[in-house]
């Protein structure tokens, strides 16, 4: 996922630094770097913008005031040399703030928060939105619809998709990262080595999720989450 971002800062050094950070981050696309808020108005309102890095202290209009003009869907990250402005920043629905001088590790940590937030939004996460995953298996790419998945197993550096039609499809991958991309209303981590599709099981018994002749163990750590899912779908 690539997010569009813009920067507004009257400080040329701060502007150049953030521009450099954005250009060094493959998952960000810079649509504008502006020396003042007035210059940025047209660019912000006529572009699809996901993130705005906005300086609080500016001469023509403060960042706190300018934030009120920014579309609600844009995630505002304030930049300031003064930590005491953090509370004021959150009053205008800021997503986060960065304290100058801004270190790249702090910049990336904040960006990761934004990415994680957008990944929970079905309109930004194409996997959740479209209802399937595409995995590389040997020399081909295979489309796997959610409804065809029984459960997913971690096998060393691979993940194995156990399919409703009896096939197993393996691909390089990490179970934790995959879990973050899948919709929780269907898929739940039931064990450190398994993600179960809880819309496809036959029954749950003796700490196991059963799919026909196959069964997935439920760990003590994940038991409460599975019980809650079952209770939410129960009629008695």
C-alpha positions in Angstrom: 0.0 0.0 0.0 1.3 3.4 -1.0 0.0 6.5 0.8 0.0 10.0 -0.6 1.4 12.7 1.7 2.1 16.4 1.8 4.4 18.6 3.9 3.8 22.2 5.1 6.6 24.0 7.0 8.0 27.5 6.8 11.3 26.3 8.1 13.3 25.3 4.9 15.6 22.9 6.8 12.7 21.1 8.4 10.8 21.0 5.1 13.9 19.6 3.3 14.5 17.0 6.0 10.9 15.7 5.9 11.0 15.7 2.1 14.1 13.6 2.3 12.5 11.1 4.7 9.4 10.7 2.5 11.5 10.1 -0.6 13.4 7.4 1.3 10.2 5.6 2.3 8.9 3.5 -0.6 5.4 3.3 0.9 5.0 7.1 0.8 4.3 9.2 -2.3 5.0 13.0 -1.9 2.4 15.1 -3.8 3.6 18.4 -2.4 6.1 20.2 -0.1 4.9 23.7 0.7 6.7 26.7 2.4 3.4 28.1 3.7 -0.2 27.1 4.4 -1.8 29.4 1.8 0.4 27.9 -1.0 -0.8 24.5 0.1 -4.6 25.0 0.0 -5.2 24.2 -3.6 -2.8 21.2 -3.6 -4.4 19.6 -0.6 -8.0 20.0 -1.7 -7.5 18.9 -5.3 -5.4 15.8 -4.6 -6.1 12.5 -3.0 -4.2 13.0 0.3 -3.7 10.4 3.1 -1.2 12.1 5.4 -0.3 15.7 6.1 2.9 16.6 7.9 1.9 20.1 9.3 4.1 22.5 11.2 2.3 24.2 14.1 4.3 27.5 14.1 3.7 29.4 10.9 3.3 33.2 10.3 0.3 33.5 8.1 -1.9 30.9 9.8 -0.9 28.5 12.6 -1.0 24.8 11.9 -3.6 24.4 14.6 -5.9 26.7 12.7 -5.1 25.4 9.3 -5.9 21.8 10.5 -9.6 22.9 10.7 -9.6 23.3 6.9 -8.1 19.9 6.1 -10.5 17.2 5.0 -11.5 14.9 7.8 -10.2 11.7 6.1 -6.6 13.1 6.1 -4.4 12.0 8.9 -2.6 15.1 10.3 0.8 14.7 11.9 1.9 17.9 13.5 5.6 18.8 13.7 6.7 21.2 16.4 9.7 22.0 18.6 7.6 22.2 21.7 6.1 19.1 23.4 3.6 21.3 25.3 1.6 21.7 22.0 0.8 18.0 21.9 -2.5 18.5 23.9 -3.5 21.3 21.6 -2.7 19.1 18.6 -5.1 16.4 19.7 -7.9 18.9 20.2 -8.0 19.4 16.4 -8.1 15.6 15.8 -4.4 15.2 15.0 -3.4 11.6 14.4 0.1 12.1 15.9 2.8 14.6 16.3 6.6 14.7 15.9 9.0 16.8 17.9 11.8 18.6 16.1 14.6 17.8 15.4 12.8 14.8 13.9 14.8 11.6 13.8 14.1 9.1 11.0 13.2 6.3 13.4 10.6 8.5 15.0 9.3 9.5 11.6 9.0 5.8 10.6 7.3 4.9 13.9 4.6 7.5 13.3 4.2 6.4 9.7 3.8 2.8 10.8 0.9 3.9 13.0 -0.8 5.4 10.0 -0.2 2.3 7.9 -1.6 0.1 10.6 -4.7 2.3 10.9 -5.3 2.3 7.1 -4.9 -1.5 7.0 -7.9 -1.8 9.2 -9.9 0.2 6.7 -11.5 -2.1 4.1 -11.3 0.6 1.5 -7.5 0.9 1.8 -6.8 -2.8 2.4 -7.5 -4.5 -1.0 -7.3 -7.9 0.5 -10.2 -7.2 2.9 -12.0 -5.2 0.3 -11.9 -7.8 -2.5 -12.2 -11.0 -0.4 -9.2 -12.9 -1.7 -5.4 -13.1 -1.4 -2.9 -13.7 -4.2 0.1 -15.9 -3.3 3.2 -16.9 -5.2 3.4 -20.6 -5.5 6.4 -22.0 -7.4 6.3 -20.2 -10.8 2.7 -18.9 -10.7 0.5 -16.5 -8.7 -2.6 -18.2 -7.3 -5.8 -16.3 -6.3 -7.3 -17.8 -3.1 -10.9 -16.6 -2.2 -11.6 -16.4 1.6 -14.4 -18.9 1.3 -12.0 -21.5 0.0 -9.7 -21.3 3.0 -10.2 -23.7 6.0 -7.1 -22.7 7.9 -3.6 -21.4 7.5 -0.6 -23.1 9.1 2.9 -21.7 9.8 5.6 -24.0 8.5 9.0 -22.6 9.3 9.5 -19.7 6.8 6.3 -20.6 4.9 2.6 -20.4 5.4 0.4 -23.3 4.2 -3.2 -22.6 3.1 -5.4 -25.7 3.7 -8.2 -25.5 1.2 -11.8 -26.6 1.2 -11.2 -28.7 -1.9 -8.4 -30.6 -0.3 -5.5 -28.8 -1.8 -2.6 -27.3 0.2 -0.9 -24.2 -1.1 2.4 -23.1 0.4 4.2 -19.8 0.0 6.9 -17.8 1.7 5.3 -15.7 4.4 4.9 -14.7 8.0 1.7 -15.7 9.9 1.6 -12.5 12.0 1.8 -10.2 9.0 -0.8 -12.3 7.2 -3.1 -12.1 10.2 -3.0 -8.3 10.1 -4.1 -8.3 6.5 -7.1 -10.7 7.0 -10.5 -9.6 8.2 -11.1 -10.5 11.9 -14.7 -11.2 11.3 -13.6 -14.3 9.5 -10.1 -15.2 10.5 -8.7 -15.6 14.0 -5.4 -16.7 15.4 -6.3 -19.9 17.4 -2.7 -21.1 18.0 0.7 -19.7 17.5 1.0 -21.9 14.4 -2.5 -21.6 13.0 -5.1 -19.0 11.8 -8.5 -20.5 11.5 -11.3 -19.4 9.1 -14.1 -19.4 11.7 -16.8 -19.0 9.0 -15.9 -22.5 7.6 -15.6 -24.9 10.5 -17.9 -27.8 11.2 -17.7 -27.8 14.9 -15.5 -26.9 17.9 -14.8 -29.6 20.5 -12.1 -30.4 23.0 -10.1 -27.3 22.3 -10.0 -28.0 18.5 -11.6 -26.4 15.5 -12.7 -29.2 13.3 -13.1 -29.1 9.5 -14.2 -32.6 8.3 -11.4 -34.9 9.0 -9.0 -32.1 9.8 -8.6 -30.3 13.1 -6.7 -27.3 14.4 -5.7 -26.9 18.1 -6.8 -24.0 20.2 -4.2 -22.7 22.6 -5.0 -21.5 26.1 -3.8 -18.1 25.0 -6.4 -17.9 22.2 -9.2 -19.7 23.9 -11.2 -16.7 25.1 -11.1 -15.1 21.7 -12.6 -18.2 20.1 -15.2 -18.6 22.8 -16.2 -14.9 22.3 -16.6 -15.5 18.6 -18.8 -18.6 19.2 -20.9 -16.7 21.7 -21.5 -13.8 19.3 -22.8 -16.2 16.7 -24.8 -18.4 19.1 -28.6 -18.6 19.4 -28.7 -20.2 22.8 
